Amino acid sequence: MEGAVLPETASVPWRPRVDALRLRRAGRLWTLTTVAHVVPFVLAGAVLLWLEPLAAPVSLLCLAHAWVIPELYASRGAGVMRPRGPGEERSERAAAGLLGDLVGHAARDLHARTGVVVEPGRLGAWVVGEAGALLVRPGGRRVDCWCVRVDDPDLPAGDRIAHLLLALRTDEEGFATVANLAFSGARWRVRRRLARRMRPALDAAARPEPTSGPARAA
């Protein structure tokens, strides 16, 4: 919807509206923060080994910390896609059918296999789940992980995704403004931490033309 503004943006007036430039800056900030945490451990491990070869176990421990820190960040990011427990079967089936009306055939099949929906946008390709979304940036190498929820906790999974999908289509930049950025980093790190069934959706979003889009009459 060209020119539409998501009403929920009024609830976060202190946040500047997200655009491609702000996303690039946020990505650089995440990278710099990670480097600032990792490099001291790498340097400490190298210096200890150089000063005293017998300190090799301590050096390895420092290197292990340097590896674990970005992994923990990525795990936090992938956690936004964690599904809640299954609801009442009939309601879930009806919600999935309504969600299928919003997307094309290929995206509907992908949702049936992965439980999430891939939606192309101006900022990149989105992977939309029940309580969060992943934004695969152009080029497919970086992923931004966003935590965002629907107010009604009793909605079936399909309805939750449909609400987020409609908000995303209404105002993509506003959607990113309202959502909370949980992680920004390499796609391979996030992929490793995703549930196995969701990984094909992330792979599809990283392709030049991700499989999605609203359903259209033949």
C-alpha positions as a Markdown table, in Angstrom:
| # | Residue | x | y | z |
|---|---|---|---|---|
| 1 | Met | 0.0 | 0.0 | 0.0 |
| 2 | Glu | 1.9 | 3.0 | -1.3 |
| 3 | Gly | 2.2 | 5.8 | 1.2 |
| 4 | Ala | 0.4 | 3.9 | 4.0 |
| 5 | Val | 1.9 | 4.2 | 7.5 |
| 6 | Leu | 1.5 | 1.5 | 10.1 |
| 7 | Pro | -0.5 | 2.9 | 13.1 |
| 8 | Glu | 1.7 | 1.0 | 15.6 |
| 9 | Thr | 4.6 | 3.3 | 14.8 |
| 10 | Ala | 2.9 | 6.0 | 17.0 |
| 11 | Ser | 3.7 | 3.8 | 20.0 |
| 12 | Val | 7.4 | 4.2 | 19.4 |
| 13 | Pro | 7.8 | 7.9 | 18.7 |
| 14 | Trp | 11.4 | 7.9 | 19.9 |
| 15 | Arg | 12.6 | 5.5 | 17.2 |
| 16 | Pro | 13.7 | 7.0 | 13.9 |
| 17 | Arg | 11.9 | 5.4 | 10.9 |
| 18 | Val | 13.9 | 2.5 | 9.5 |
| 19 | Asp | 15.2 | 2.7 | 6.0 |
| 20 | Ala | 18.0 | 0.9 | 4.0 |
| 21 | Leu | 20.6 | 3.4 | 5.2 |
| 22 | Arg | 19.7 | 2.9 | 8.9 |
| 23 | Leu | 19.8 | -0.9 | 8.4 |
| 24 | Arg | 23.3 | -0.7 | 7.0 |
| 25 | Arg | 24.4 | 1.4 | 9.9 |
| 26 | Ala | 22.8 | -1.0 | 12.4 |
| 27 | Gly | 24.5 | -3.9 | 10.7 |
| 28 | Arg | 27.9 | -2.2 | 10.9 |
| 29 | Leu | 27.2 | -1.4 | 14.6 |
| 30 | Trp | 26.4 | -5.1 | 15.3 |
| 31 | Thr | 29.6 | -6.1 | 13.5 |
| 32 | Leu | 31.7 | -3.6 | 15.4 |
| 33 | Thr | 30.2 | -4.7 | 18.7 |
| 34 | Thr | 30.9 | -8.3 | 18.0 |
| 35 | Val | 34.5 | -7.6 | 17.0 |
| 36 | Ala | 35.0 | -5.5 | 20.2 |
| 37 | His | 33.9 | -8.6 | 22.2 |
| 38 | Val | 35.9 | -11.2 | 20.2 |
| 39 | Val | 39.2 | -9.5 | 19.5 |
| 40 | Pro | 40.4 | -9.1 | 23.1 |
| 41 | Phe | 39.9 | -12.9 | 23.7 |
| 42 | Val | 41.8 | -13.7 | 20.5 |
| 43 | Leu | 44.6 | -11.4 | 21.4 |
| 44 | Ala | 44.8 | -12.7 | 25.0 |
| 45 | Gly | 45.0 | -16.2 | 23.7 |
| 46 | Ala | 47.8 | -15.4 | 21.2 |
| 47 | Val | 49.8 | -13.4 | 23.7 |
| 48 | Leu | 49.6 | -16.1 | 26.4 |
| 49 | Leu | 50.7 | -18.7 | 24.0 |
| 50 | Trp | 53.6 | -16.5 | 22.8 |
| 51 | Leu | 54.7 | -15.8 | 26.4 |
| 52 | Glu | 54.3 | -19.3 | 27.7 |
| 53 | Pro | 53.6 | -22.3 | 25.5 |
| 54 | Leu | 52.5 | -24.2 | 28.6 |
| 55 | Ala | 49.6 | -21.8 | 28.8 |
| 56 | Ala | 48.1 | -23.4 | 25.7 |
| 57 | Pro | 45.0 | -24.7 | 27.6 |
| 58 | Val | 44.2 | -21.2 | 28.8 |
| 59 | Ser | 44.8 | -19.8 | 25.2 |
| 60 | Leu | 42.4 | -22.4 | 23.9 |
| 61 | Leu | 39.8 | -21.3 | 26.5 |
| 62 | Cys | 40.2 | -17.7 | 25.3 |
| 63 | Leu | 39.7 | -18.8 | 21.7 |
| 64 | Ala | 36.6 | -20.8 | 22.7 |
| 65 | His | 35.1 | -17.6 | 24.3 |
| 66 | Ala | 35.8 | -15.7 | 21.1 |
| 67 | Trp | 33.9 | -18.4 | 19.2 |
| 68 | Val | 31.0 | -18.7 | 21.6 |
| 69 | Ile | 30.1 | -15.0 | 21.9 |
| 70 | Pro | 28.9 | -14.5 | 18.3 |
| 71 | Glu | 27.2 | -17.9 | 18.4 |
| 72 | Leu | 25.2 | -16.7 | 21.5 |
| 73 | Tyr | 24.2 | -13.6 | 19.6 |
| 74 | Ala | 23.1 | -15.6 | 16.6 |
| 75 | Ser | 21.2 | -18.0 | 18.9 |
| 76 | Arg | 19.3 | -15.0 | 20.4 |
| 77 | Gly | 18.5 | -13.8 | 16.8 |
| 78 | Ala | 17.2 | -17.2 | 15.7 |
| 79 | Gly | 15.1 | -17.4 | 18.8 |
| 80 | Val | 12.7 | -14.9 | 17.4 |
| 81 | Met | 11.4 | -17.6 | 15.1 |
| 82 | Arg | 10.7 | -20.1 | 17.8 |
| 83 | Pro | 7.1 | -21.3 | 17.4 |
| 84 | Arg | 4.8 | -21.5 | 20.4 |
| 85 | Gly | 3.0 | -24.8 | 21.2 |
| 86 | Pro | 0.4 | -26.1 | 18.8 |
| 87 | Gly | -3.2 | -24.8 | 19.4 |
| 88 | Glu | -6.5 | -26.4 | 18.8 |
| 89 | Glu | -6.2 | -28.5 | 15.6 |
| 90 | Arg | -9.3 | -27.2 | 13.9 |
| 91 | Ser | -8.5 | -23.6 | 14.6 |
| 92 | Glu | -4.9 | -24.0 | 13.4 |
| 93 | Arg | -6.1 | -25.7 | 10.2 |
| 94 | Ala | -8.6 | -22.9 | 9.5 |
| 95 | Ala | -6.0 | -20.2 | 10.1 |
| 96 | Ala | -3.5 | -21.9 | 7.8 |
| 97 | Gly | -6.2 | -22.0 | 5.1 |
| 98 | Leu | -6.8 | -18.2 | 5.5 |
| 99 | Leu | -3.1 | -17.5 | 5.4 |
| 100 | Gly | -2.9 | -19.5 | 2.2 |
| 101 | Asp | -5.3 | -17.1 | 0.6 |
| 102 | Leu | -2.8 | -14.3 | 1.1 |
| 103 | Val | 0.2 | -15.9 | -0.6 |
| 104 | Gly | 0.9 | -17.6 | -3.9 |
| 105 | His | 1.0 | -21.4 | -4.5 |
| 106 | Ala | 4.7 | -21.8 | -4.0 |
| 107 | Ala | 4.8 | -19.7 | -0.8 |
| 108 | Arg | 1.8 | -21.8 | 0.4 |
| 109 | Asp | 3.7 | -25.0 | -0.2 |
| 110 | Leu | 6.8 | -23.6 | 1.5 |
| 111 | His | 4.7 | -22.6 | 4.6 |
| 112 | Ala | 3.2 | -26.1 | 4.8 |
| 113 | Arg | 6.7 | -27.5 | 5.0 |
| 114 | Thr | 8.4 | -24.9 | 7.1 |
| 115 | Gly | 5.7 | -23.1 | 9.1 |
| 116 | Val | 6.9 | -19.7 | 8.0 |
| 117 | Val | 6.2 | -17.4 | 5.0 |
| 118 | Val | 8.8 | -15.8 | 2.7 |
| 119 | Glu | 7.8 | -12.3 | 1.5 |
| 120 | Pro | 9.9 | -10.1 | -0.8 |
| 121 | Gly | 10.2 | -6.4 | 0.1 |
| 122 | Arg | 12.1 | -3.3 | -0.7 |
| 123 | Leu | 14.6 | -3.8 | 2.2 |
| 124 | Gly | 15.2 | -7.4 | 1.3 |
| 125 | Ala | 13.4 | -10.8 | 1.6 |
| 126 | Trp | 11.5 | -11.4 | 4.8 |
| 127 | Val | 10.9 | -14.8 | 6.5 |
| 128 | Val | 7.8 | -14.2 | 8.7 |
| 129 | Gly | 7.0 | -16.5 | 11.7 |
| 130 | Glu | 4.6 | -16.4 | 14.6 |
| 131 | Ala | 6.4 | -13.9 | 16.8 |
| 132 | Gly | 9.3 | -12.6 | 14.7 |
| 133 | Ala | 10.8 | -12.2 | 11.3 |
| 134 | Leu | 14.1 | -12.5 | 9.6 |
| 135 | Leu | 15.2 | -10.0 | 7.0 |
| 136 | Val | 17.6 | -11.4 | 4.4 |
| 137 | Arg | 19.4 | -8.4 | 3.1 |
| 138 | Pro | 20.2 | -8.0 | -0.7 |
| 139 | Gly | 23.0 | -10.3 | -1.6 |
| 140 | Gly | 21.8 | -13.0 | 0.9 |
| 141 | Arg | 24.8 | -12.8 | 3.2 |
| 142 | Arg | 23.4 | -10.8 | 6.2 |
| 143 | Val | 20.3 | -11.4 | 8.1 |
| 144 | Asp | 18.5 | -9.1 | 10.5 |
| 145 | Cys | 16.4 | -10.8 | 13.2 |
| 146 | Trp | 13.4 | -9.0 | 14.4 |
| 147 | Cys | 11.2 | -9.7 | 17.4 |
| 148 | Val | 7.6 | -8.6 | 17.0 |
| 149 | Arg | 4.4 | -10.0 | 18.3 |
| 150 | Val | 0.6 | -9.9 | 17.8 |
| 151 | Asp | -1.3 | -8.6 | 20.9 |
| 152 | Asp | -3.8 | -11.4 | 21.0 |
| 153 | Pro | -2.0 | -14.4 | 22.6 |
| 154 | Asp | -4.8 | -16.8 | 21.8 |
| 155 | Leu | -4.7 | -16.5 | 18.0 |
| 156 | Pro | -3.6 | -19.7 | 16.0 |
| 157 | Ala | -0.2 | -19.7 | 14.4 |
| 158 | Gly | -1.6 | -19.0 | 10.9 |
| 159 | Asp | -3.5 | -15.9 | 12.1 |
| 160 | Arg | -0.4 | -14.6 | 13.9 |
| 161 | Ile | 1.6 | -14.9 | 10.7 |
| 162 | Ala | -1.2 | -13.4 | 8.6 |
| 163 | His | -1.4 | -10.3 | 10.9 |
| 164 | Leu | 2.4 | -9.8 | 10.7 |
| 165 | Leu | 2.4 | -10.3 | 6.9 |
| 166 | Leu | -0.4 | -7.8 | 6.4 |
| 167 | Ala | 1.4 | -5.3 | 8.6 |
| 168 | Leu | 4.6 | -5.9 | 6.6 |
| 169 | Arg | 2.8 | -5.3 | 3.3 |
| 170 | Thr | 1.1 | -2.2 | 4.6 |
| 171 | Asp | 4.3 | -0.4 | 5.7 |
| 172 | Glu | 7.6 | -2.3 | 5.5 |
| 173 | Glu | 9.7 | 0.4 | 7.0 |
| 174 | Gly | 7.1 | 0.9 | 9.8 |
| 175 | Phe | 7.1 | -2.8 | 10.5 |
| 176 | Ala | 10.9 | -2.7 | 11.0 |
| 177 | Thr | 10.6 | 0.4 | 13.1 |
| 178 | Val | 8.1 | -1.2 | 15.5 |
| 179 | Ala | 9.9 | -4.5 | 15.7 |
| 180 | Asn | 12.9 | -5.0 | 18.0 |
| 181 | Leu | 16.2 | -5.9 | 16.3 |
| 182 | Ala | 17.6 | -8.9 | 18.2 |
| 183 | Phe | 20.6 | -9.7 | 16.0 |
| 184 | Ser | 22.2 | -8.7 | 12.7 |
| 185 | Gly | 24.9 | -10.9 | 11.2 |
| 186 | Ala | 26.0 | -13.6 | 8.9 |
| 187 | Arg | 23.2 | -15.8 | 7.4 |
| 188 | Trp | 25.1 | -19.0 | 8.1 |
| 189 | Arg | 25.3 | -18.3 | 11.8 |
| 190 | Val | 21.5 | -17.7 | 12.0 |
| 191 | Arg | 20.8 | -20.8 | 9.8 |
| 192 | Arg | 22.7 | -23.1 | 12.1 |
| 193 | Arg | 20.5 | -22.0 | 15.0 |
| 194 | Leu | 17.2 | -22.2 | 13.2 |
| 195 | Ala | 14.9 | -25.2 | 13.6 |
| 196 | Arg | 15.8 | -27.6 | 10.8 |
| 197 | Arg | 12.4 | -27.4 | 9.2 |
| 198 | Met | 12.7 | -23.6 | 8.8 |
| 199 | Arg | 16.1 | -23.6 | 7.1 |
| 200 | Pro | 14.7 | -24.1 | 3.5 |
| 201 | Ala | 12.7 | -20.9 | 4.0 |
| 202 | Leu | 15.8 | -19.0 | 4.9 |
| 203 | Asp | 17.6 | -20.5 | 1.9 |
| 204 | Ala | 14.7 | -19.5 | -0.4 |
| 205 | Ala | 14.8 | -15.9 | 0.9 |
| 206 | Ala | 18.5 | -15.7 | 0.1 |
| 207 | Arg | 17.9 | -16.5 | -3.6 |
| 208 | Pro | 17.7 | -13.6 | -6.1 |
| 209 | Glu | 14.0 | -14.1 | -6.5 |
| 210 | Pro | 12.5 | -15.6 | -3.3 |
| 211 | Thr | 9.3 | -17.7 | -3.7 |
| 212 | Ser | 6.4 | -15.7 | -2.3 |
| 213 | Gly | 4.1 | -12.8 | -3.0 |
| 214 | Pro | 0.3 | -12.4 | -2.7 |
| 215 | Ala | -2.0 | -14.8 | -4.4 |
| 216 | Arg | -3.3 | -13.6 | -7.8 |
| 217 | Ala | -6.1 | -14.7 | -9.9 |
| 218 | Ala | -5.2 | -16.7 | -13.0 |
